[in-house]
């Protein structure tokens, strides 16, 4: 039985005052309309404005002390100055400090880790099994590992279901892609697949919303010397509609009216656009990497494209050679292979378009079974009641043996 107070009981007592970051992931992970809390959102990860902290990842920490609040619920960031009880929802490594050969970064990593090990940190909520793997690899073998792992649980993000459209596949095949970081999120894969499908006579219509942001020195790249202009030129094809940006309402309307959302990403820690698509009964085609296999049921709510993953983290194996010679060639080869797979999947879907309706049913079913907003709201209410109670101990967590079989928290153990 899930231990959740009734709303009438909640109304008769003081609400738990919770402070959270005003950021995009908050809407999927934290601000779910919990009836037992009064949630305040404000920008908390602003330490980068100060010279002393500017060198650290923007989401590594917060300097907010949380005065006037009972509980801090952070996304990725560690409240380094606050002595209020807190919990952290995280997407991969935590703390988000990686350059440990740098003495300053090592000192900050140790400081943030001590904070996570303290009793003030009441829960660590991984938003996927991919996050659990990354977190475990980061800390496993350290003497403090058990104190972190024992208060770590799996809680998927959630989304509110929206009215679905009837979108039969008859005269054309409509696909949709949105993403600022177009090289990392796989736009070159989509434009190549589009070209192949047009050549094969498939009436493909591709909508792309992207500002075409690319940084040669980020962790995916590709780097200097890669022909970025040629990638952008592939947008100039019959059947491709490109927008640098659109209001979110317009984006969601286009998602709902598309046959597929596409996320053939090289690396994404989660993929919130998948949830937003499922909530509108739109199936998704994505690469079989990071957390996407946890979201997309191949053949039921969409399709997963084969991808070369690292055996430990299960993300793209080329990441570890990001700065090595030949990386750009490997990036290009991966794009070509994934484009061929995407074109094959869409070609097959078009030829069997009479079966398409089952995919829309599967997408909506996946949303309801794994990412339902009301179910996840009740989980957070139970968590808040547990961790905000006077004298409470940290949330009961996992054992390392349960890493791959970890089930989402349902509140019944609290």
N, C-alpha and C positions, 0 to 999 in steps of 0.2 A: 504494500500500500504506500502510495506517495504521501509523505507528511507535508501537508500544505494547509496553513490556516485558512478558515473561511473568510470571505470578504467582510462579513459582518463583524467578525472578531477583529480583523485588521482595522476597521473603522473606529473601534473603541479604544485603540491604543495609539501611542505616538509613532508616527512613521519613522523608519530608519532613514536618516539623512545621508545620502550617497553622493559623492563627487566623482564625475567621470570626465574623460577627455571628449571635447567636441570635435570628433573626427568621423570620417566615413565609416570605418568598421564598427563604431559604437552602435549604429542603427541596426546592425545584424547580431551583435553579441551582448550588448549591455542595456540599451534603452528599449526594452520589450514591453513596457507598460506595467511593471511590477506594482501590485496593489499595496504591498507592505513597505514601500519606500518612496521618499521624495527625492527624485534624481535631479541634480544640477549638472549641466554640461558647460565646460569652458575649456579654452585651449590651455593644456597643461604642459605640452612638450615644447616649451619656448626657451629652454636653456641655451640653445644654439645662438641666441642673441648676445650672450655674454662671452667675452674672449676666452675666459677660463674653460668654458664647456663647449665651445664651438666645434672643437675637433671630434666630438663624439657624435654617433649616429643620432639623428633628430628624434628618434623614438626610443632612445636608450633609457632615459630617465626623466623625472620631473622634479622641480625644486619647490613645487607647491606644498605647503605644510598641511593643508586640509583643515584649517581652523574653522570651527562651526559645523563640522560634519562628523558623523559616527563611523563612516566607512569610506574608503577610497576603492573604486573599481577601475583599474587601469587596463589599457590595451598596450601590451609590450613593455611599456615604460615602468621603471621602478621608482617609487617615491623616496628619494634618497634623504630628504630632510624631515619628512613627516614621521611622527610617532603614533599616528592613528592606525587602527587595524586596516589592512588592505588585502585585496586579491588582485591577481593579474590574469587576464585572458591573453594568450600568446599564440603566435602563428608559426614560429620556428625556434631559432636559438633564443635563449634568455639567460643572462642579460645580452643585449644586442651590442656587444663590444668584442671585436674580433682581432684586432692588431695587438696580440698579447706579447709580442716581442718588444713592443714599445713600452717602456717602464711606466709612463703616465697612464696608458691604456690598461696595463696589467693592474695597476693600483685601483683604477676605477672598477674594473671587472671584479676584483676581490671585494671591494666595498659594496657593490651592488649584490654580489652573491651572498655576502653575510646578511644583507638586509632580507633577501629571499629566504634564508635559512632561519631567520628570527621568528619568534612567536607572533610578531605583528603581522607577518605574512600568513594569512589564514587559509588561502587556497590558491593553487595554480591551475588554471583551466586551459588545457590545450584545445584548440579548435579543430584538430584533426589528428589522425594517427601519424600523418607525416610530421606534424609538429612534435608529437611525442617522440618519434624516432630521432629527430634533429636534436631535441632537448636532451634525450638520454645519451646520445653520442657526445654531446658537448660536456657532460658532467660525469658520465659513468666511470668508475674507478677512482674518483676523488673521495677523500674520507667523509665529506659532507653529503655525499650523493643521497643516502637514505633519507636525510632530513628534508630534502627537496622532493624526492619521488613519492614519499609517503603522504604528501598533501597535493598531489597532482592527479587531476581527473580529466576525462574527455567530455567536452560539451561543444557540440557542433553549433555554428551560427544558425540563425533562423530567418524566415522571411514570411511576410503576410501574403496569403493567397489573394490574387487579383482575378477579376472576371476574365475568362478565357474566350477567345474568338473561335468561330468555326472557320478553319483555314484548310480547305481541301486542296490537294495537289492535282491540278488539272492542266492549266495552260502553261504554267511556268514553275520554276523552282527558285524560291526566294530564300537567300541566306543573309545573315546580319553579323557584323563584327564591330565591336567598340573597344577602343584602347588607345591611350595616349602613346605609350611606349610600343610603337608598332613593330619594331624589329624583334623585341623580346616576346611580344604577345602573338607573333606569328602572321602578321599581314602578308609578308612575302610568300608564305605558303598558300594563302588564300588567292592571291592574284595569279600565281602560277597554275593553281588548280582551275581557276575560272577560265584561263586561256585554253587549257586542255579540254574542258567541258564544252566550250563554244566550238572548238574544232571538231568535237564529236557530235555536234548537233543538239546538245542539251540546251533548252531555253532557260539558262541560268541568269538570275538577276541578283547581283551582289551589292549590298549597301555597306559602306565602311564609314565609321565615324572616328576620326583620329586627327589630332594636331600634328602627327608625324614627328613626335619627339624622339630624338636619338642622341645618345651620348657615347662617344667612342671609348671612353674610359670607365664605363660602368661594368658591372660584374658579368653581363651577358654580351654587350657590344652589339655587333662586331666592331673591330677596331679600325684604326686608320688604314686606308688602303682598300677597304671594301667599297664596291661601287654602289653607294647609296642612291645616286641619281638614277641608276638603272632600275632600282627597286621602286622608286617613286614614279618612274615612267610607266610602270606596269598598271598604274591606276587609270591610265588613259586607254581604256578598252571598252568596246561596246558592251553594255550591260552592267557596268560598274558605276555606281553613284557614290561619290565621296563628299563628306562634310567634315570640315575641320572641327566643328562642335555643333551640338544641338542641345536644347533644353532637355532636362531629364525626362519630363513628361513625353516629349516627342520620341526620345530614345525608346522608352518603354512601349509606346504605341507601335513603333516599328518592330520591336522584338515580338510583340503579341501577334503581329500580322505576318511574321516570317515563318518559313517552314523549319528553319534551323537557326540557332545561334552558333557561332563558331568561336572556339578558343583553342587554336592549335599552338599553344604557348610553348616557348622554350623553357620557361620557368615561371611558375606562379605558386606562392605558398598556399593559396586556397582557390579563389575563383568565384567571387561573389556574383559575377554576371551569370554564372550557371544557376544559382538559386533564383535570381530574378527572372530568368528565362523559364525555369520549371514552374514558378508561381503563376505564369501565364500560359502554361501547357505547351511551351515551346521546347522541343528537345534540343540537345546540345551535342556538337561534335568537338571533341578536344583531344589533345595528346595524352597518352597513357603515362603521365608523370606527376610527381609531387602528390597533392591531395586529390587530383581529378578522378582517379579510379575509385575513390571513396564516395564521389558525388554521382558520377555517370554510370549507370548500369548498361553495359555494352549490349546493344540490340533491343533494349527495353525503353530506356529514357534518352537514348542517343547512341553515339558510337565513340570508341576510343581508338585513336590512331597509334600504331606501333611506334615505340620510341626507345632510344638507347639510354637506359638508366644506370646509374651507379648502384651497385648491389647493396650498399649499406644505407645510404640516404634515400635512394630511389628517386633521385632527380637526375637531370641530364648529366651524363658521365663526362662531357667535355668541359664542364665548369671548372674542374680542378686544373685544367690546362689553359685557362683563360688567357694567360699572358705568354704562352709558349708559341714558338714558330708553328705556322700551319693552322692556327686556330680559325682564321677567317675561311680557309678552305673547308675545314670541318663544319663550320657554321653553314656554309653554302651547300655542302653535301647533305646535311641534315634537313635543310629547307627543301631541297629537291626531292628527297625520299618521302618526306611528310606530305608534300604537295601531290605526289603521285598517289599516295594512300588516300588522301582526301578526295581527289578526283574519282578514284575507284569507288569509294563509298557513295559519293553523290550520284555517280552514274548508275550504280546498282539501285539506289533509292528511287531514282527517276524511272528506271525500267520496271520497278515493282511498286509504283506510286499508289496503287490501289490498297496497299497494306499500310500506308503512312499513318492513318488515323490511330493505330495502336501505339505508335511512338508518342503521340500527344497525350494519350491516356496514361502511358507509362511515366511521362515527365511529371504530370500532375500528381500521380500516385506517389512518386518519389518525393516530391515536395511535402506531401501530407504525412508520409511515414517517417521521414528523417529530419525535416527542417521546418516543422510546424511551429508557428509563432506562439500559439497559446500553450502548447506543451512545454516549450522552452522557457516561457515566462514563469510557469509554475516551478520549474527546476530552479531558476534564479531566486524566486521567492523563498524556497526552502534553503538554498545556500545562504542567502542574506540573513534569514532567521538564525541559522546555525552560527555563522561567523561573527555576527554582531551582538550575540548574547553575552552579557557580562560573565567573564570567567571561561568563555568557550575556548576550546582547543582548535588547532587547525583541522581543516576538512580531512576526513579519512581518505587515503589515496590508493595508489596502485602498488602492485608488486612488479618487479622488473620482468617476471615471467609472463605477466599479463599484457605486455606491450602490444603485441600484434592482435590479441583477442579482446582488447579493451572495449567495453561497451559504453555508450554515452550515459552520463549520469542521469538518473531519473528522480533523485531526491529521496528515494525510499530508505536509503541507508543513513539518513541524517536525523 
